[in-house]
Amino acid sequence: MTATVEPAIAVSALVKRYPTGTVALDDIDFTAGAGEFVSVVGPSGCGKTTLLRILAGLEGPTAGLVQIAARNATSALPAATVFQEESLFPWMRVDENVAIAFDGLAVSACDARRRSAAQLELVGLTAFSRAFPHELSGGMKQRVAVARAFAVDAPVLLMDEPFGALDEQTRVALAADLMALWSRAGNTVVFVTHSIEEAVTLGDRVVVLSKSPGRVLETIEVGIPRPRDAIKIRSLPRFVELTQRVWDLLR
């Protein structure tokens, strides 16, 4: 008999209703397997951020079930989160902004510094480790935020439009960086974005949400082999087909 493999994330019949009566999410169902990259896309106001906040434990659902994978052997956190808003502490240097992710965890100061330095090297910011956030570009700041999330080695990574405030060229470069980091770490990722192209470029599957209240219109298998080139992928017939399909769903 084949053993049943539990998903890293399971959301069932999720509803979010606010005290005003506004329904943000209605009967949401989806799963993410261990090591899978799931993109979530939908129109503004469809509840994408609310969904991610519920997954992160920052808000509670009105109804339904949310299950997140158990902690792994090297992390005390089930999930790490990266938001669109700038999340660096302006009075801390870059390496300190990464190392603070270990506060409250059973990690020595020496190990925290070592793991932080390793992640900064992977995102190409070793030379800026002692810089302050105001000395960095927008893209560099988001690289620091991504490095901090990967440093704690959480099995699940939740990302809420982390590149949404950046120009297109920087977004594509950061998408390439993210794919490289993820392929090395093997986290399960839920990536919320308003960019259809970004969702298809990054995801193994794309969950398409309806306008408010958010419901799952369709979950699409991307099926484009990895590794992927974040620029060349856009010329593939499959990429064009998938982006058009998502556009059609959102009309």
C-alpha positions as CSV (number, residue, x, y, z in Angstrom):
1,M,0.0,0.0,0.0
2,T,1.3,3.5,-0.9
3,A,1.6,5.9,2.0
4,T,-0.5,9.1,1.8
5,V,1.8,12.1,1.6
6,E,0.4,15.0,3.6
7,P,0.6,18.4,1.9
8,A,2.8,21.1,3.4
9,I,-0.1,23.5,3.2
10,A,-3.8,22.6,3.2
11,V,-6.6,25.1,3.0
12,S,-10.2,23.9,3.1
13,A,-13.5,25.8,3.0
14,L,-11.8,28.9,4.2
15,V,-14.0,32.0,4.8
16,K,-13.0,35.4,6.0
17,R,-15.8,37.7,7.0
18,Y,-15.1,41.0,8.8
19,P,-17.4,42.5,11.6
20,T,-18.8,45.0,9.0
21,G,-20.2,42.1,7.1
22,T,-17.7,42.3,4.2
23,V,-16.6,38.9,2.9
24,A,-13.0,38.9,1.8
25,L,-12.6,35.2,1.1
26,D,-15.4,32.6,0.4
27,D,-14.9,28.8,0.4
28,I,-11.2,28.8,-0.5
29,D,-9.7,25.4,-1.1
30,F,-6.1,24.6,-2.2
31,T,-3.0,22.7,-1.2
32,A,0.7,23.0,-1.7
33,G,3.0,20.0,-1.6
34,A,6.3,19.9,0.1
35,G,8.8,21.9,-2.0
36,E,6.2,23.2,-4.3
37,F,6.0,26.8,-5.5
38,V,2.4,28.0,-5.7
39,S,1.6,31.4,-7.2
40,V,-1.6,33.2,-6.2
41,V,-3.0,35.8,-8.6
42,G,-6.2,37.8,-8.8
43,P,-7.6,41.3,-9.2
44,S,-7.1,44.0,-6.6
45,G,-9.3,43.6,-3.6
46,C,-9.8,39.8,-4.1
47,G,-8.3,38.9,-0.7
48,K,-4.9,37.8,-1.8
49,T,-3.1,39.5,1.1
50,T,-5.8,38.4,3.6
51,L,-5.2,34.8,2.5
52,L,-1.5,35.1,3.1
53,R,-2.0,36.8,6.5
54,I,-4.2,33.9,7.5
55,L,-1.6,31.4,6.4
56,A,1.0,33.4,8.4
57,G,-1.2,33.3,11.5
58,L,-1.5,37.1,11.6
59,E,-5.3,36.9,11.1
60,G,-7.8,34.1,11.9
61,P,-10.3,32.7,9.5
62,T,-14.1,33.1,10.1
63,A,-14.6,29.5,9.1
64,G,-12.7,26.6,7.5
65,L,-9.4,24.9,8.1
66,V,-5.8,26.0,7.5
67,Q,-2.9,23.5,8.1
68,I,0.8,24.4,7.8
69,A,3.6,21.8,7.7
70,A,5.3,20.9,11.0
71,R,8.6,22.5,11.9
72,N,11.6,20.8,10.3
73,A,14.8,19.7,12.0
74,T,16.7,23.0,11.6
75,S,14.1,25.6,12.1
76,A,11.9,26.6,15.0
77,L,9.5,28.4,12.6
78,P,6.8,26.7,10.5
79,A,6.7,29.6,8.1
80,A,8.7,32.8,7.2
81,T,7.0,35.8,5.6
82,V,8.1,38.5,3.1
83,F,5.8,41.4,2.6
84,Q,5.7,44.1,-0.1
85,E,6.1,46.9,2.4
86,E,9.7,47.8,3.4
87,S,10.4,45.7,6.4
88,L,14.0,46.6,7.3
89,F,14.9,48.4,10.5
90,P,16.5,51.7,9.4
91,W,18.8,51.9,12.5
92,M,20.2,48.4,11.8
93,R,22.9,47.5,9.3
94,V,22.1,44.9,6.6
95,D,23.7,42.0,8.4
96,E,21.9,42.9,11.6
97,N,18.6,43.1,9.7
98,V,19.1,39.5,8.5
99,A,20.3,38.2,11.9
100,I,17.4,39.6,13.8
101,A,15.2,36.9,12.2
102,F,16.8,34.5,14.7
103,D,15.7,36.5,17.8
104,G,13.7,34.2,20.1
105,L,15.0,31.0,18.3
106,A,17.4,28.5,19.8
107,V,20.3,29.7,17.6
108,S,23.6,31.1,19.0
109,A,24.7,34.5,18.0
110,C,27.7,33.0,16.2
111,D,25.5,30.7,14.2
112,A,23.0,33.5,13.4
113,R,25.9,35.6,12.0
114,R,27.2,32.7,10.0
115,R,23.8,31.9,8.5
116,S,23.1,35.5,7.8
117,A,26.4,36.0,6.0
118,A,25.8,32.9,3.9
119,Q,22.4,34.2,2.7
120,L,23.8,37.7,2.0
121,E,26.4,36.0,-0.2
122,L,23.8,34.1,-2.1
123,V,21.8,37.3,-2.9
124,G,25.0,39.2,-3.9
125,L,25.1,41.6,-1.0
126,T,28.2,40.6,1.0
127,A,29.8,43.9,0.1
128,F,26.9,45.8,1.6
129,S,26.6,43.8,4.8
130,R,27.5,46.8,7.0
131,A,25.5,49.3,5.0
132,F,22.3,50.9,6.4
133,P,19.0,50.5,4.5
134,H,18.9,54.1,3.3
135,E,22.1,53.3,1.4
136,L,20.4,50.6,-0.6
137,S,18.2,50.7,-3.7
138,G,14.7,49.3,-3.5
139,G,15.7,46.1,-5.1
140,M,18.6,45.6,-2.7
141,K,16.3,46.1,0.2
142,Q,14.0,43.4,-1.0
143,R,17.0,41.1,-1.5
144,V,17.8,41.6,2.2
145,A,14.2,40.8,3.1
146,V,14.4,37.6,1.0
147,A,17.7,36.7,2.5
148,R,16.3,37.1,6.0
149,A,13.3,34.8,5.2
150,F,15.6,32.1,3.8
151,A,18.1,32.3,6.6
152,V,15.8,30.8,9.2
153,D,15.3,27.7,7.1
154,A,11.5,27.5,7.6
155,P,9.8,24.8,5.6
156,V,7.2,27.2,4.3
157,L,7.9,30.6,2.8
158,L,5.0,33.1,2.4
159,M,5.5,36.0,0.0
160,D,3.0,38.9,-0.4
161,E,3.9,40.8,-3.6
162,P,7.5,41.3,-2.5
163,F,8.5,42.8,-5.8
164,G,5.4,44.8,-6.4
165,A,6.9,48.3,-5.8
166,L,9.9,47.7,-8.1
167,D,10.5,48.4,-11.8
168,E,10.1,45.6,-14.3
169,Q,13.8,45.1,-14.9
170,T,14.5,44.7,-11.2
171,R,11.5,42.5,-10.7
172,V,12.7,40.0,-13.4
173,A,16.2,40.0,-11.9
174,L,14.8,39.3,-8.4
175,A,12.5,36.6,-9.8
176,A,15.7,34.9,-11.1
177,D,17.4,35.2,-7.8
178,L,14.4,33.8,-6.0
179,M,14.2,30.8,-8.2
180,A,17.9,30.1,-7.5
181,L,17.5,30.4,-3.7
182,W,14.3,28.3,-3.7
183,S,15.9,25.5,-5.8
184,R,18.7,25.3,-3.3
185,A,16.5,25.5,-0.1
186,G,13.6,23.4,-1.2
187,N,11.0,25.4,0.8
188,T,7.3,25.2,0.0
189,V,6.4,28.7,-1.3
190,V,3.1,30.6,-1.6
191,F,3.7,33.7,-3.7
192,V,1.0,36.3,-4.0
193,T,1.3,38.7,-6.9
194,H,-0.8,40.9,-9.2
195,S,1.5,40.1,-12.1
196,I,0.3,37.3,-14.3
197,E,3.6,37.0,-16.0
198,E,5.4,36.8,-12.6
199,A,2.9,34.1,-11.4
200,V,3.6,31.9,-14.4
201,T,7.3,32.5,-14.4
202,L,7.7,31.4,-10.8
203,G,5.0,28.9,-10.1
204,D,4.6,25.1,-10.4
205,R,0.9,25.9,-10.2
206,V,-1.1,29.2,-10.3
207,V,-4.2,29.6,-8.1
208,V,-6.4,32.2,-9.8
209,L,-8.8,34.1,-7.5
210,S,-12.0,35.8,-8.5
211,K,-12.9,39.4,-7.7
212,S,-14.2,40.1,-4.2
213,P,-15.2,38.0,-2.4
214,G,-12.2,35.9,-3.4
215,R,-13.0,32.4,-4.6
216,V,-10.7,30.0,-6.5
217,L,-11.6,30.2,-10.2
218,E,-9.1,27.6,-11.3
219,T,-5.7,26.1,-10.3
220,I,-3.5,25.8,-13.3
221,E,-0.5,23.5,-13.7
222,V,2.3,25.4,-15.3
223,G,4.3,22.4,-16.6
224,I,7.3,24.4,-17.9
225,P,10.5,22.5,-17.0
226,R,13.0,23.9,-14.5
227,P,15.4,25.5,-14.3
228,R,13.8,28.5,-16.0
229,D,15.3,31.6,-17.4
230,A,13.1,34.5,-16.2
231,I,13.5,36.4,-19.5
232,K,13.6,33.6,-22.1
233,I,10.6,31.9,-20.6
234,R,8.4,34.7,-21.9
235,S,8.9,33.6,-25.5
236,L,7.8,30.0,-25.0
237,P,4.4,29.1,-26.5
238,R,3.4,27.5,-23.3
239,F,4.1,30.7,-21.3
240,V,2.0,32.7,-23.8
241,E,-0.8,30.2,-23.6
242,L,-0.9,30.2,-19.8
243,T,-0.8,34.0,-19.4
244,Q,-3.6,34.3,-21.9
245,R,-5.6,31.7,-20.0
246,V,-5.2,33.6,-16.7
247,W,-6.2,36.8,-18.4
248,D,-9.3,35.1,-19.8
249,L,-10.3,33.9,-16.3
250,L,-9.9,37.3,-14.8
251,R,-12.0,39.1,-17.4
